[in-house]
Amino acid sequence: MYLLKDKRGYYRLFDTSDGKTHYLKYLGKDPKPYLDTLDKGNEILEALKEYPDLALKGGQAALAEYKRRKMPRIKSNGKQYQTIVIDPPWPMEKITRDVRPNQFDFDYPVMSIEEIKNFKLPVNPEGCHVYLWTTQKFLPIAFSVFESWGIKYECLLTWVKNVGFTPFSFMYSTEHCLFGRCGSLSLLKLGKRLDIAAKVRQHSRKPAEFYDLVREVSPEPRVDIFSREPHEGFDQYGNETAKFTEG
Ligand SMILES: C[S@@+](CC[C@H](N)C(=O)[O-])C[C@H]1O[C@@H](n2cnc3c(N)ncnc32)[C@H](O)[C@@H]1O
């Protein structure tokens, strides 16, 4: 169930439990008295109790925004790196789930394009290699993200997966990572292939083979930004850096 607030400030309650949206109840201007009598396990309603303004956004978007607001702020360690791997939480996930109102569980909070562009990369200005993971949808935007960061695009790495998904189009069986540089910093090894064949694991988890390649080509100090597991030779930055080491 979720709430929607109209332009005049009146709330209405909708049920989406069967995957379709059904209008349930008119709640007037103050939804709070009703929230307590409703399904306690519903994360969206819990979120709305704390931040009623989120009702303006509707169900899934409200929950995503709630998770963003609750997320602990992470500080940079002030270090500058010669190699940066960055795998941003592109806003696609939010859009995908918005068309599946029955799914209440987000894997992680997402960032807007503006936030990603404004993210301060901890580059060593003398020279830095940057690897930016993107999705099929955000590939064109990833080039403008590089521009915002002052990184010169050089080439595109392609992860060739063993499986893919078919969003009413081709089977999306590849994922891509832009490689670029700032300053002058040579590659440790020349002639490595741009394609990486590796199996898919959990949602959005990047293959160990990619990190092997980066270790061969790009020097320390290295950092993995928005990391969800430790990789040898990389510092980590992210809000769930031990996700895949907790069993
Ligand atoms: C695309 S996933 C990274 C996947 C990871 N590279 C892997 O291979 O498993 C994006 C990550 O960024 C995290 N995240 C989202 N917003 C963040 C923020 N503002 N600060 C830190 N981490 C954030 C998410 O929780 C998620 O863990």
The ligand as an SDF file (V2000), in Angstrom:
LIG
                    3D

 27 29  0  0  0  0  0  0  0  0999 V2000
   26.3350   -0.4000   -8.1550 C   0  0  0  0  0  0  0  0  0  0  0  0
   26.5450   -0.7120   -6.4680 S   0  0  0  0  0  0  0  0  0  0  0  0
   28.2270   -1.1440   -6.3730 C   0  0  0  0  0  0  0  0  0  0  0  0
   28.4620   -2.5990   -6.6930 C   0  0  0  0  0  0  0  0  0  0  0  0
   29.8600   -3.0620   -6.3540 C   0  0  0  0  0  0  0  0  0  0  0  0
   30.8550   -2.4250   -7.1990 N   0  0  0  0  0  0  0  0  0  0  0  0
   29.9840   -4.5620   -6.4920 C   0  0  0  0  0  0  0  0  0  0  0  0
   30.7280   -5.0410   -7.3640 O   0  0  0  0  0  0  0  0  0  0  0  0
   29.3240   -5.2780   -5.7390 O   0  0  0  0  0  0  0  0  0  0  0  0
   26.5120    0.8920   -5.7390 C   0  0  0  0  0  0  0  0  0  0  0  0
   26.8010    0.9420   -4.2450 C   0  0  0  0  0  0  0  0  0  0  0  0
   26.8510    2.3070   -3.8260 O   0  0  0  0  0  0  0  0  0  0  0  0
   26.2340    2.4330   -2.5350 C   0  0  0  0  0  0  0  0  0  0  0  0
   25.8270    3.8370   -2.3290 N   0  0  0  0  0  0  0  0  0  0  0  0
   24.7240    4.4520   -2.7910 C   0  0  0  0  0  0  0  0  0  0  0  0
   24.7290    5.7600   -2.4550 N   0  0  0  0  0  0  0  0  0  0  0  0
   25.8560    5.9600   -1.7390 C   0  0  0  0  0  0  0  0  0  0  0  0
   26.4300    7.0890   -1.0930 C   0  0  0  0  0  0  0  0  0  0  0  0
   25.8420    8.2930   -1.1490 N   0  0  0  0  0  0  0  0  0  0  0  0
   27.5990    6.9410   -0.4250 N   0  0  0  0  0  0  0  0  0  0  0  0
   28.1970    5.7290   -0.3870 C   0  0  0  0  0  0  0  0  0  0  0  0
   27.7260    4.6200   -0.9890 N   0  0  0  0  0  0  0  0  0  0  0  0
   26.5610    4.7370   -1.6540 C   0  0  0  0  0  0  0  0  0  0  0  0
   25.0980    1.4510   -2.6070 C   0  0  0  0  0  0  0  0  0  0  0  0
   24.6160    1.1210   -1.3410 O   0  0  0  0  0  0  0  0  0  0  0  0
   25.8000    0.2760   -3.3240 C   0  0  0  0  0  0  0  0  0  0  0  0
   26.4920   -0.4970   -2.3890 O   0  0  0  0  0  0  0  0  0  0  0  0
  1  2  1  0
  2  3  1  0
  2 10  1  0
  3  4  1  0
  4  5  1  0
  5  6  1  0
  5  7  1  0
  7  8  2  0
  7  9  1  0
 10 11  1  0
 11 12  1  0
 11 26  1  0
 12 13  1  0
 13 14  1  0
 13 24  1  0
 14 15  1  0
 14 23  1  0
 15 16  2  0
 16 17  1  0
 17 18  1  0
 17 23  2  0
 18 19  1  0
 18 20  2  0
 20 21  1  0
 21 22  2  0
 22 23  1  0
 24 25  1  0
 24 26  1  0
 26 27  1  0
M  CHG  2   2   1   9  -1
M  END
$$$$
